[in-house]
Amino acid sequence: MKKLEIYGPGCPRCEQLAKLIGQAAPELGIPYQLEKVTDIKRITDAGVMMTPALALLLAGPALSLPSMIVLIKVMGARKALTYIVLVILMATITGMLFGVIAG
């Protein structure tokens, strides 16, 4: 199950983001738990500078086809593809470094 957190004061944009998530995830058959974070201290502690912000806390495979589709629908293709490429790149680099260190 994916844990999703929406950071924001509860403005109309926050509600729109929650609505988009509520439509996209069930449509794709992805189980999720949604939490709306409105506490300013928690928002700043998370490093959020602009709201609304969506935090995807993974409790399963880091990158799966359904999660990629949800990311594209929610974040837009450009941001989602940037995230996907960075995850693949960093996983590859980490694996190569581990291979060099562990021998």
N, C-alpha and C positions, 0 to 999 in steps of 0.2 A: 504494500500500500504506500502510495506517495503522500507525503505531508507537504501541503502548500500553505505558505503564509503570505498574506497580503498586508504590507505595511502602508499605513496611511491614516489620515484623520477621520475617515468615513465619508469623504466627499463623494459627489456623483461619479467621478472617475474611478474611485475605489469600488463603488457598487457596480459600475460597468465592467470592471476587470473581474470581479467575483462572478458576475452573470456570464461572461465569456467562458470562464473556467467551468462553471456549472453546466454549460452547454457542451463544451468540447470534450471534457473527460468522459462523461457517461456515454456520449455518442461513440467514442472509441473503445468503450469497455474498460476504462482504466479506473481502478478503485483509488479513491483519494480522500484525504481528510483536510478540510479547509479551516484555517484559523485566521481571523482578522485581528491584526495587531494595531491598536490605536494609541497605545501608551508611548508618549514622546521619548521617554528614556530608553525603552526597548528598541524604538526605531533608530535612535542615534547610536545605541550600542551595536546595532547590526551594521552600522556604516552606511545607512541609507541617507542620501543627500536630497533626493527628489522623490515625491510620492505621486501616485501609488507605485509601489515596488512589489515584485513577486519573488518570493524565495521558494525554490524547489528543493526540498530536503528529501534526498533519495533513501529509500529503505529497500533496495533491491538492486537490480542491474543499473549501473550508472547511465547507460545509454541503450535504450531499446527503441525499436521502430515506433511503437505507440507513443512513447514519451517524446520522440522527435516530432511526431505529427502534432501533438499537443503544443509543443514549444513553437512550432511554425505558426499554428493558428493563433496562439496567444501573443507571442512576441513579434511576429512578422518573420518573413523568410530570411531577411538579411541578418538580423540579430541571432536568430536560431541557428542558422548555418555557421555563423561565426563561432558560436558556443560549441557546436558539434565538432567543427574542425579543431578548435583548441583542445577539446577533451581527447580527441584521437591523437593529436600531436603530442600532448603532454603524457598520455599513456604510453606512447611509443618511446619517447625520450626516457621516461622513468624505467621502462622495461630494459632499454639498452644500457642505462647506467647501472641498474641492478645486475645485469649480466656481466658487465665489466668488473664491478666490485666483488660479486660473489664468485666470479670466475667460472 
